[in-house]
């Protein structure tokens, strides 16, 4: 496409000119190739048949490191040939030793099925690849275990389906030459901590059977690729992070919806703006993808785009998201790759490396939370040498508004570090129980689980969760511990969401979020359908829901108290003491409000009588001295609103320095806290034991709070809005908030 001409038309339009706030030109990059590095016949010929005449230098470097027995993580952009590295590594191993095996792990089932097609395109009879996951029919599984030498699966199936029955995989593990973790940047936060412990359980069992595999990881650009890989696996890694693949010129634009009300700071809808841009691209016969943050948003975006097009074009725009049947998703992928579809509105389900052909434009409806995800989504357009367009449409929240006014933070700053914490006892403990059930643990095997393994094992022994017999640790008799561990969740206890009347299981939610999301009367969205919670059975951990056509949504109201358990690290910002440590958060949902979809107007407030919940986690907090408050000119009556507004804005900007979503963290602010003896602002990880997010915030506190202050100051609203200090998850209904006092307080704190 002619991206420059498309943008010029938008710039010439009086209506849209001011919305296009920045254009970044990413120049084309010429291809560099190296000869095939000693690959055995017939691999070079097979590659030439696929149009591959040589390898990029980073591909050749990764294969060289693997040949020398190193573990490797390849961190580079979309379409840079990362997949070919591990495909060729195993192809070489299979040709040199026909009995060797490999295990490829992908974050989604769809990606595994897409990748098996790619490796079969090499047409090497020595590679017998098969997908083995929850969708694999039971009768086929024994045959796959006997005949396949390459298994493609996901961490969930490895945890719950392969490791518990490891004896059936004994020969496969003995001959295991390669373990691949694709899209490793997805393994962050609590999910990444779970994956790290699943991989350590795998390493232990493979060693038990005599296997000595190497690891290959691939990732989008992250700030700490080698550190991430080493924390995931517990072994040394070499990082190959220089991307030498070809790239066409890309124009990357920042688009800010118009300001509708100067006083309130209200802006136009990001979905409306994304729909406008997508329809203009489709009208120009440009093949495009638009990313949205939720399933519902993807459906709304696709529908709004279709309504603005003539019928002939409207049929060539579809939504794509998880929740569709596998055959529906495959049909959409094929239609997009073949050009039958001109555009899709998708969740992050298409962010990863599923092949959808060559697209010309990508629209990002809201900043996706990390620069790694941003570049992944933008990289779906203009693969290889074609020129392309990417547009980030800002949402009405502090981080998006900060970034569109600070392009350098998007395009010049290094990518964020991915954060995981496999030492979290709330995550490590259940995995030690799983490991002991798989094979009784020798004390020396606890080294597979890091420095915290011995201490957590002692706690499990004291609690009777593990039992020592003849010097080895055994899991307590009873149900298999694997069924109690959801690796996508922080909590061992899951609430089932069940449709009343049919008994259909719609989904699950972990315990810390159950009272907030599926309390009685809550509106729950599933695959674009709306349900109302009619009962929350705390004894059976079940939420019963019924279909609903209500024109409102719900927001919970809660009260939160926080207690300091211990400080692990402390520092200062100017005169203000700053701490990182363990806290106990006690939260009680006391009611909810119903709000109209169209206007956000509150219909009514409904009280609830639910028990309080306690969460032991990690937090960063500031104990703000009286003299700082006095110099800021914040009166005692204004202090609660100042601290509350500063807390909200800081939570909104935390993803700037840590890979997280604002829903991963919580906050408490108070004019006086007994544990600090002062005004205090706490921001804590929303997961038992913590997820490493608050710790990253503590380490980058000054940059984080300066960005927070600037976001508040630069927002044009008078008294606070969603772009600066209001929060969509506030349990107090965003009361009290004092924008001006928050800015004064942060300014003085940072002096």
VOGU-3710 file (C-alpha; in Angstrom, 3 decimals, decimal comma):
1> xxxxxxxxxx> 0,000/0,000/0,000  0,975/3,655/-0,314  0,945/4,436/3,409  2,242/7,976/2,932  -0,592/8,862/0,539  -3,185/7,379/2,892  -1,853/9,451/5,795  -1,650/12,579/3,656  -5,380/12,326/2,921  -6,068/12,099/6,658
11> xxxxxxxxxx> -3,787/15,080/7,316  -5,559/17,133/4,654  -8,957/16,429/6,200  -10,022/19,166/8,653  -11,925/16,591/10,751  -9,064/14,140/11,260  -5,980/16,356/10,997  -5,558/16,939/14,734  -6,075/13,282/15,620  -2,889/12,222/13,833
21> xxxxxxxxxx> -0,449/13,319/16,534  2,780/11,586/15,463  4,247/9,663/12,523  7,344/7,545/13,049  9,136/6,325/9,941  10,831/2,968/10,362  13,175/2,630/7,381  13,411/-0,432/5,209  16,175/-2,899/5,993  17,939/-4,832/3,242
31> xxxxxxxxxx> 18,226/-8,604/3,650  21,481/-10,134/4,825  21,954/-13,841/4,323  24,658/-16,305/5,196  25,313/-19,724/3,634  23,596/-22,727/5,165  25,830/-23,612/8,155  26,774/-27,215/7,460  23,229/-28,546/7,315  23,135/-32,176/6,166
41> xxxxxxxxxx> 21,523/-33,164/2,881  18,742/-32,908/1,847  17,873/-29,951/4,107  19,434/-27,226/1,870  17,535/-28,521/-1,171  14,266/-28,613/0,779  14,837/-25,009/1,878  15,513/-23,869/-1,676  12,219/-25,423/-2,771  10,567/-23,144/-0,196
51> xxxxxxxxxx> 12,369/-20,128/-1,638  14,990/-19,930/1,124  18,460/-19,456/-0,365  20,355/-18,749/2,856  19,976/-17,934/6,536  19,942/-14,569/8,243  23,018/-14,018/10,428  21,010/-14,316/13,656  19,587/-17,658/12,501  23,034/-18,976/11,658
61> xxxxxxxxxx> 24,415/-17,748/15,005  21,651/-19,510/16,960  22,220/-22,790/15,112  25,965/-22,511/15,740  25,402/-22,077/19,502  23,061/-25,074/19,561  25,628/-27,156/17,688  28,060/-26,387/20,513  25,596/-27,603/23,144  24,348/-24,207/24,365
71> xxxxxxxxxx> 20,802/-23,272/25,300  19,602/-20,378/23,143  16,896/-17,733/23,235  16,265/-15,892/19,949  14,608/-12,530/20,607  13,732/-10,667/17,422  10,841/-9,120/15,563  7,875/-10,590/13,726  8,746/-12,487/10,525  12,443/-12,628/11,411
81> xxxxxxxxxx> 12,663/-16,400/10,951  12,747/-17,528/14,584  10,656/-20,621/13,840  13,153/-21,833/11,244  15,897/-21,943/13,886  14,297/-24,673/15,955  12,803/-26,455/12,938  16,282/-26,769/11,424  17,855/-27,675/14,770  15,604/-30,695/15,081
91> xxxxxxxxxx> 15,790/-31,546/11,388  19,569/-31,757/11,763  19,244/-33,897/14,911  16,702/-36,240/13,286  18,909/-36,792/10,249  21,997/-37,422/12,353  20,178/-39,695/14,821  16,813/-41,039/13,620  15,929/-42,052/17,194  16,145/-38,508/18,601
101> xxxxxxxxxx> 12,959/-36,767/19,728  11,858/-33,178/20,363  9,163/-31,384/22,338  7,831/-28,044/21,047  5,728/-25,937/23,451  3,418/-23,165/22,208  1,234/-20,850/24,279  -1,919/-21,704/22,294  -3,381/-24,734/20,550  -3,898/-22,751/17,350
111> xxxxxxxxxx> -0,226/-21,847/17,145  0,842/-25,482/17,559  -1,414/-26,559/14,700  -0,125/-23,749/12,512  3,497/-24,688/13,215  3,046/-28,380/12,483  2,060/-27,399/8,946  5,271/-25,405/8,604  7,602/-28,182/9,696  5,815/-30,647/7,410
121> xxxxxxxxxx> 6,564/-28,281/4,521  10,211/-29,404/4,811  9,044/-32,849/3,588  11,557/-34,786/5,622  10,338/-38,343/6,283  12,700/-38,520/9,276  10,431/-36,032/11,118  7,146/-37,531/12,321  5,352/-34,559/13,860  2,055/-34,652/15,729
131> xxxxxxxxxx> 0,021/-32,273/17,866  -0,738/-33,671/21,322  -3,068/-31,447/23,326  -6,510/-31,360/24,883  -8,170/-31,510/21,441  -6,299/-34,671/20,419  -8,826/-37,564/20,398  -8,132/-40,149/23,095  -7,889/-43,120/20,687  -5,127/-41,343/18,732
141> xxxxxxxxxx> -2,906/-40,583/21,718  -1,260/-44,031/22,196  -0,341/-44,155/18,488  1,192/-40,664/18,679  3,258/-41,633/21,735  4,575/-44,716/19,913  5,308/-43,239/16,497  5,904/-39,468/16,664  9,401/-38,155/17,283  8,255/-34,511/17,393
151> xxxxxxxxxx> 5,445/-33,566/19,773  3,840/-30,122/19,557  1,813/-29,160/22,631  1,295/-26,408/25,209  2,363/-25,894/28,847  -1,136/-26,760/30,098  -1,072/-30,219/28,480  2,509/-30,791/29,619  1,498/-30,015/33,207  -1,782/-31,926/33,376
161> xxxxxxxxxx> -1,517/-34,609/30,691  2,108/-35,565/29,987  4,079/-35,221/33,229  1,555/-37,096/35,429  1,814/-40,079/33,047  5,538/-39,756/32,410  6,156/-43,525/32,465  4,387/-43,754/29,100  6,878/-41,195/27,756  10,013/-42,895/29,121
171> xxxxxxxxxx> 11,530/-43,741/25,733  10,608/-40,331/24,312  12,284/-38,564/27,254  15,386/-40,769/27,010  15,936/-39,703/23,402  14,878/-36,073/23,873  17,356/-33,835/22,027  15,502/-30,517/21,937  12,877/-28,660/23,992  11,404/-25,536/22,407
181> xxxxxxxxxx> 9,437/-22,805/24,167  7,921/-20,562/21,515  6,746/-16,979/22,199  8,516/-16,966/25,579  7,644/-13,303/26,171  4,073/-14,488/26,854  5,452/-16,352/29,894  5,412/-13,435/32,302  3,754/-12,710/35,623  2,034/-15,579/37,384
191> xxxxxxxxxx> 1,586/-17,585/34,173  5,326/-17,355/33,528  6,067/-18,475/37,091  3,847/-21,523/36,585  5,500/-22,324/33,243  8,943/-22,050/34,863  8,010/-24,688/37,421  6,409/-26,970/34,818  9,677/-26,792/32,855  11,695/-27,630/35,968
201> xxxxxxxxxx> 9,471/-30,636/36,636  10,055/-31,667/33,015  13,837/-31,291/33,386  13,791/-33,469/36,496  11,844/-36,307/34,841  13,876/-36,155/31,618  17,047/-36,436/33,720  15,485/-39,390/35,562  15,110/-41,235/32,234  18,583/-40,246/31,016
211> xxxxxxxxxx> 17,744/-37,500/28,507  20,052/-34,493/28,018  18,174/-32,022/25,778  19,115/-28,514/24,795  16,581/-25,695/25,051  15,572/-23,205/22,380  13,309/-20,280/23,200  11,960/-17,651/20,868  10,597/-14,305/21,933  9,583/-10,917/20,736
221> xxxxxxxxxx> 11,989/-8,204/21,767  12,122/-7,998/25,566  14,557/-6,156/27,793  16,017/-9,252/29,449  15,886/-12,256/27,081  18,715/-14,280/28,670  17,518/-13,560/32,210  13,942/-14,515/31,302  15,071/-17,802/29,734  17,304/-18,678/32,687
231> xxxxxxxxxx> 14,529/-17,965/35,205  12,115/-20,076/33,175  14,392/-23,106/32,876  16,980/-22,772/35,640  19,929/-23,239/33,259  22,349/-20,816/31,511  21,247/-19,358/28,164  22,847/-17,438/25,327  20,735/-14,616/23,877  20,662/-13,949/20,128
241> xxxxxxxxxx> 18,873/-10,616/19,921  20,273/-8,920/16,812  17,588/-8,968/14,127  19,148/-9,031/10,633  16,022/-10,001/8,683  14,681/-7,797/5,846  11,958/-5,265/6,541  9,935/-2,957/4,335  9,415/0,655/5,317  6,756/1,046/8,000
251> xxxxxxxxxx> 4,962/4,246/8,927  3,896/3,935/12,568  1,306/6,541/13,604  -0,115/7,635/16,928  -3,793/8,597/16,766  -5,617/10,336/19,623  -9,440/10,438/19,592  -10,870/13,965/19,712  -11,489/15,759/22,988  -15,262/15,991/23,377
261> xxxxxxxxxx> -15,441/18,023/26,591  -12,644/20,256/27,871  -13,958/20,366/31,415  -14,493/16,626/31,938  -11,619/15,539/29,676  -13,860/13,061/27,862  -12,468/11,813/24,549  -14,046/9,974/21,659  -14,175/6,178/21,703  -11,020/4,369/20,606
271> xxxxxxxxxx> -13,201/1,650/19,045  -15,104/4,249/17,021  -11,839/5,752/15,763  -10,375/2,317/14,954  -13,557/1,417/13,043  -13,289/4,657/11,047  -9,668/3,909/10,097  -10,374/0,273/9,270  -13,300/1,162/7,012  -11,165/3,745/5,181
281> xxxxxxxxxx> -8,485/1,090/4,603  -11,034/-1,446/3,341  -12,496/1,184/1,003  -8,970/1,563/-0,422  -8,727/-2,220/-0,920  -6,011/-2,448/1,750  -5,684/-5,746/3,614  -5,685/-4,936/7,323  -5,976/-6,245/10,844  -7,325/-4,309/13,824
291> xxxxxxxxxx> -6,503/-5,494/17,338  -8,866/-4,964/20,269  -8,323/-5,563/23,986  -11,296/-7,906/24,573  -13,551/-10,346/22,766  -16,516/-8,009/23,052  -14,495/-5,078/21,721  -13,379/-7,151/18,702  -16,990/-8,026/17,870  -18,137/-4,401/18,259
301> xxxxxxxxxx> -15,244/-3,152/16,123  -15,983/-5,609/13,296  -19,723/-4,841/13,405  -19,204/-1,061/13,400  -16,813/-1,352/10,444  -19,252/-3,490/8,444  -22,087/-0,999/9,024  -20,009/1,826/7,528  -19,193/-0,096/4,314  -21,218/-0,982/1,255
311> xxxxxxxxxx> -22,663/-4,532/1,337  -20,115/-5,933/-1,113  -17,207/-4,919/1,124  -18,969/-5,490/4,440  -18,967/-9,254/3,861  -15,161/-9,208/3,662  -14,731/-7,968/7,255  -14,951/-10,435/10,140  -14,128/-10,736/13,836  -11,605/-13,289/15,124
321> xxxxxxxxxx> -11,229/-14,273/18,774  -10,889/-17,167/21,170  -14,205/-18,844/21,859  -14,957/-19,665/18,218  -14,948/-23,322/17,272  -11,537/-24,490/15,968  -12,929/-25,051/12,471  -14,336/-21,495/12,437  -10,958/-20,037/13,380  -9,144/-22,130/10,752
331> xxxxxxxxxx> -11,625/-20,989/8,081  -11,075/-17,335/9,014  -7,277/-17,794/8,970  -7,438/-19,366/5,503  -9,776/-16,668/4,173  -7,464/-13,939/5,436  -4,341/-15,634/4,054  -6,016/-16,231/0,670  -7,315/-12,668/0,387  -11,012/-13,615/0,546
341> xxxxxxxxxx> -11,204/-11,434/3,657  -9,936/-7,876/3,424  -9,861/-7,208/7,164  -10,317/-8,778/10,575  -10,923/-7,297/14,006  -9,083/-9,581/16,398  -8,122/-10,021/19,994  -4,487/-10,831/20,774  -5,265/-14,353/19,487  -3,726/-13,289/16,151
351> xxxxxxxxxx> -0,839/-11,410/17,758  1,270/-14,555/17,865  2,859/-16,165/14,824  -0,139/-17,794/13,124  0,324/-17,470/9,370  -2,372/-15,187/7,935  -0,441/-14,147/4,860  0,870/-10,703/4,044  -1,154/-7,769/5,387  -0,676/-4,086/4,609
361> xxxxxxxxxx> -1,912/-2,318/7,731  -2,360/-2,965/11,445  -4,515/-0,913/13,809  -3,956/-1,228/17,550  -7,055/-0,204/19,521  -5,306/0,885/22,683  -1,748/0,266/23,806  -1,542/-3,517/24,372  0,370/-3,193/27,646  3,966/-3,856/26,596
371> xxxxxxxxxx> 6,222/-2,732/23,784  6,831/-6,399/22,976  3,120/-6,892/22,255  2,935/-3,564/20,427  5,704/-4,563/18,030  4,207/-8,041/17,593  0,842/-6,576/16,616  2,321/-3,886/14,386  4,550/-6,541/12,792  1,545/-8,475/11,475
381> xxxxxxxxxx> 1,518/-5,930/8,653  4,292/-5,570/6,094  5,967/-8,907/6,684  9,303/-9,302/4,929  9,966/-6,570/2,337  6,537/-4,929/1,777  5,910/-1,402/3,031  3,162/-1,076/5,583  1,199/1,069/8,004  0,639/0,716/11,753
391> xxxxxxxxxx> -1,642/2,956/13,802  -1,917/3,000/17,593  -5,274/4,486/18,605  -5,057/5,783/22,169  -7,660/4,837/24,739  -8,962/7,129/27,445  -6,558/6,014/30,185  -3,390/7,476/31,734  -0,844/5,222/30,044  -2,222/5,623/26,514
401> xxxxxxxxxx> -2,524/9,379/26,897  1,008/9,627/28,266  2,479/7,573/25,422  0,820/9,462/22,559  2,340/12,658/23,928  5,754/11,000/24,531  6,557/9,068/21,330  10,168/8,602/22,421  9,007/6,266/25,190  7,506/4,013/22,521
411> xxxxxxxxxx> 10,119/4,238/19,795  13,392/5,088/21,556  13,303/3,382/24,954  14,443/-0,252/25,291  11,708/-2,868/25,677  10,469/-3,780/29,144  11,901/-6,654/31,127  9,577/-9,632/31,481  8,943/-10,372/35,157  8,456/-13,827/36,676
421> xxxxxxxxxx> 8,976/-15,181/40,175  9,231/-18,999/40,365  10,217/-18,686/44,054  6,703/-17,496/44,985  5,670/-20,076/47,613  2,008/-19,902/46,552  3,047/-21,081/43,082  6,062/-23,238/43,990  4,302/-25,225/46,726  1,615/-26,804/44,500
431> xxxxxxxxxx> 4,234/-27,689/41,878  6,404/-29,427/44,478  3,350/-31,500/45,409  2,872/-32,346/41,714  6,549/-33,267/41,377  6,419/-35,526/44,436  3,346/-37,297/43,052  5,064/-37,795/39,680  8,180/-39,274/41,303  9,171/-39,131/44,999
441> xxxxxxxxxx> 11,641/-36,303/45,509  15,203/-36,916/46,593  16,464/-33,970/48,670  19,136/-33,143/46,070  16,433/-32,890/43,385  15,069/-29,796/45,115  17,856/-27,896/43,332  15,760/-28,168/40,159  13,344/-25,744/41,840  15,848/-23,066/42,834
451> xxxxxxxxxx> 17,018/-21,699/46,153  13,496/-21,560/47,590  12,793/-25,262/46,941  14,129/-26,546/50,270  12,343/-23,956/52,410  8,983/-24,456/50,690  9,376/-28,250/50,893  9,943/-27,932/54,656  6,742/-25,882/54,955  4,813/-28,544/53,022
461> xxxxxxxxxx> 6,230/-31,239/55,320  5,130/-29,285/58,383  1,651/-28,850/56,915  1,372/-32,552/56,064  1,169/-31,873/52,323  4,376/-33,867/51,805  5,446/-36,947/53,721  9,033/-38,169/54,185  9,656/-41,894/53,759  13,162/-43,405/53,597
471> xxxxxxxxxx> 14,723/-40,052/52,911  12,439/-39,149/50,007  9,493/-36,766/49,834  6,132/-38,220/48,825  2,863/-36,454/48,047  0,146/-37,002/50,606  -2,283/-39,728/49,593  -5,500/-38,522/48,004  -6,545/-36,779/44,834  -3,876/-35,944/42,251
481> xxxxxxxxxx> -2,550/-32,450/43,029  -2,351/-31,609/39,311  -6,114/-31,070/39,040  -5,954/-28,325/41,691  -3,340/-26,289/39,793  -4,490/-23,987/36,999  -1,279/-22,640/35,485  -3,153/-19,639/34,086  -4,223/-18,632/37,590  -2,555/-17,543/40,826
491> xxxxxxxxxx> -4,997/-19,302/43,095  -5,327/-23,026/43,570  -9,071/-22,664/44,196  -11,143/-22,051/41,081  -14,781/-21,065/40,848  -16,695/-22,726/38,023  -19,043/-20,521/35,990  -22,010/-22,721/35,057  -25,111/-21,882/33,031  -28,182/-22,500/35,165
501> xxxxxxxxxx> -30,610/-24,870/33,493  -28,210/-26,457/30,963  -25,272/-27,130/33,309  -22,859/-25,949/30,599  -19,446/-24,911/31,934  -18,754/-21,438/30,555  -15,435/-20,787/32,243  -13,537/-20,451/35,486  -12,309/-17,607/37,661  -9,744/-17,795/40,441
511> xxxxxxxxxx> -10,787/-17,134/44,009  -9,295/-13,632/44,423  -11,348/-12,386/41,459  -14,528/-14,407/42,001  -16,138/-11,987/44,480  -15,335/-9,043/42,190  -16,430/-10,573/38,881  -19,141/-13,181/39,587  -20,864/-11,916/42,717  -24,670/-12,281/42,811
521> xxxxxxxxxx> -26,186/-9,847/40,310  -22,964/-9,352/38,334  -23,145/-9,122/34,548  -20,711/-11,643/33,069  -19,618/-11,686/29,418  -18,664/-14,943/27,699  -17,854/-15,219/23,983  -19,833/-12,072/23,250  -22,895/-13,309/25,164  -24,164/-11,588/28,304
531> xxxxxxxxxx> -25,127/-13,463/31,464  -26,330/-12,442/34,931  -25,013/-14,237/38,017  -27,974/-15,623/39,946  -26,035/-17,421/42,689  -22,485/-17,636/44,031  -22,146/-20,908/45,944  -19,113/-20,433/48,188  -19,188/-24,005/49,478  -19,085/-25,646/46,067
541> xxxxxxxxxx> -17,097/-22,816/44,391  -19,720/-22,410/41,657  -21,276/-19,318/40,100  -24,633/-19,995/38,414  -25,490/-17,657/35,528  -28,426/-17,105/33,179  -28,551/-15,372/29,775  -29,364/-11,681/30,118  -30,418/-8,916/27,751  -29,893/-6,158/30,328
551> xxxxxxxxxx> -28,799/-2,796/28,958  -26,476/-2,222/31,904  -23,163/-3,515/33,164  -21,996/-3,859/36,760  -19,056/-2,610/38,826  -18,310/-3,963/42,282  -17,792/-1,773/45,338  -15,340/-2,938/47,973  -13,384/-1,830/51,014  -9,699/-2,618/51,376
561> xxxxxxxxxx> -7,337/-2,599/54,341  -3,597/-3,278/54,165  -1,150/-4,387/56,831  2,641/-4,274/56,548  4,144/-7,665/57,420  7,798/-6,914/56,714  9,984/-4,607/54,675  12,436/-6,386/52,378  14,094/-3,308/50,849  13,894/0,403/51,489
571> xxxxxxxxxx> 15,103/3,563/49,833  14,157/7,215/49,569  12,735/9,591/47,024  13,958/12,925/48,319  12,743/13,016/51,922  10,082/10,346/51,403  10,868/6,814/52,604  10,001/4,124/50,039  9,650/0,420/50,809  9,206/-2,927/49,105
581> xxxxxxxxxx> 8,000/-5,875/51,128  5,290/-8,274/52,242  1,777/-7,057/53,053  -1,579/-8,553/53,940  -4,503/-7,121/51,980  -8,007/-7,643/53,339  -10,729/-6,886/50,823  -14,503/-7,131/51,209  -16,974/-6,658/48,356  -19,837/-4,694/49,940
591> xxxxxxxxxx> -22,028/-4,052/46,899  -22,188/-3,177/43,232  -23,611/-0,537/40,924  -25,511/-0,982/37,693  -24,471/1,403/34,894  -26,124/1,960/31,521  -24,033/0,751/28,564  -24,664/3,821/26,441  -24,081/6,609/28,954  -22,350/5,093/31,987
601> xxxxxxxxxx> -25,139/6,559/34,144  -25,621/4,772/37,478  -29,019/3,045/37,632  -28,833/1,886/41,240  -26,544/0,569/43,970  -27,085/-2,919/45,385  -25,594/-4,006/48,745  -23,946/-7,425/49,153  -23,055/-9,503/52,192  -19,909/-11,414/51,249
611> xxxxxxxxxx> -17,093/-12,510/53,578  -13,778/-10,621/53,525  -10,843/-12,109/51,628  -7,245/-12,003/52,736  -4,279/-11,854/50,343  -0,628/-12,037/51,394  1,380/-10,441/48,598  4,148/-7,942/47,896  3,881/-4,191/47,569  5,770/-0,974/47,050
621> xxxxxxxxxx> 4,765/1,890/49,318  5,658/5,455/50,199  5,410/6,880/53,712  4,940/10,582/52,942  6,239/12,839/55,744  4,178/15,729/57,104  6,755/18,290/55,958  6,461/17,112/52,331  2,672/17,438/52,516  2,963/20,913/54,080
631> xxxxxxxxxx> 5,398/22,153/51,420  3,073/20,788/48,715  0,345/23,020/50,132  -2,098/20,119/50,527  -4,602/20,853/53,294  -5,662/18,017/55,643  -9,147/17,983/54,130  -7,666/17,524/50,636  -5,081/14,874/51,549  -7,294/11,761/51,098
641> xxxxxxxxxx> -8,275/12,890/47,578  -4,673/13,782/46,711  -3,273/10,419/47,794  -6,147/8,518/46,134  -5,696/10,336/42,811  -1,917/9,823/42,888  -2,444/6,107/43,601  -4,819/5,699/40,633  -2,539/7,538/38,233  0,519/5,568/39,369
651> xxxxxxxxxx> -1,301/2,255/38,833  -2,232/3,421/35,325  1,414/4,230/34,491  2,991/1,148/36,114  2,967/-0,823/32,799  5,439/1,772/31,537  8,169/0,174/33,691  6,859/-3,362/34,327  5,211/-5,906/32,051  1,737/-5,944/33,522
661> xxxxxxxxxx> -1,824/-4,815/33,107  -3,423/-2,416/35,574  -5,772/-5,279/36,509  -2,748/-7,250/37,784  -2,216/-4,790/40,640  -4,193/-3,053/43,353  -3,713/-0,028/45,521  -4,560/1,499/48,880  -4,034/5,120/49,902  -4,758/6,761/53,230
671> xxxxxxxxxx> -4,130/10,070/54,950  -2,721/8,125/57,907  -1,609/4,510/58,122  -0,734/3,036/61,533  2,127/0,930/60,176  3,934/3,931/58,663  2,743/6,632/61,056  2,096/8,911/58,098  0,148/9,402/54,898  0,858/6,333/52,776
681> xxxxxxxxxx> 0,309/5,071/49,241  0,545/1,303/48,634  0,566/-0,468/45,257  0,540/-4,251/45,455  0,592/-7,316/43,214  -2,888/-8,789/42,918  -1,621/-12,364/43,301  -0,779/-14,461/46,370  2,923/-14,166/47,101  3,394/-11,494/44,439
691> xxxxxxxxxx> 4,315/-11,642/40,773  7,387/-9,402/40,645  5,454/-6,352/39,405  5,694/-4,162/42,519  9,374/-5,065/42,803  9,979/-3,766/39,272  8,091/-0,590/40,178  10,262/-0,103/43,264  13,415/-0,404/41,130  12,184/2,192/38,606
701> xxxxxxxxxx> 10,236/4,380/41,037  11,578/7,776/40,029  10,937/7,321/36,303  7,534/5,802/37,092  6,370/8,637/39,356  7,739/11,375/37,095  5,709/9,930/34,223  2,702/9,778/36,553  3,089/13,444/37,472  3,436/14,459/33,841
711> xxxxxxxxxx> 0,341/12,454/32,852  -1,707/14,280/35,494  -0,369/17,716/34,586  -0,757/17,343/30,835  -4,357/16,094/30,926  -6,659/18,932/29,795  -9,540/18,033/32,133  -10,384/20,306/35,040  -10,873/17,946/37,971  -9,844/14,452/36,888
721> xxxxxxxxxx> -10,954/11,974/34,235  -10,208/8,420/32,993  -7,192/9,802/31,105  -5,452/10,781/34,329  -6,757/9,928/37,816  -10,047/8,028/37,478  -9,867/4,225/37,548  -12,351/1,749/36,026  -11,673/-0,693/38,883  -11,969/1,666/41,854
731> xxxxxxxxxx> -13,954/0,038/44,656  -14,929/3,457/46,018  -16,482/4,797/42,830  -13,547/7,174/42,280  -14,299/9,168/45,443  -12,580/11,192/46,770  -10,198/12,398/44,038  -8,274/15,682/43,905  -6,281/16,028/40,699  -4,581/19,341/41,515
741> xxxxxxxxxx> -3,563/18,250/45,013  -2,215/14,938/43,633  0,014/16,827/41,195  1,288/19,108/43,969  1,965/16,145/46,260  3,888/14,171/43,613  5,842/17,247/42,572  7,041/17,839/46,117  7,716/14,136/46,695  10,001/14,061/43,635
751> x> 11,979/17,213/44,458
//
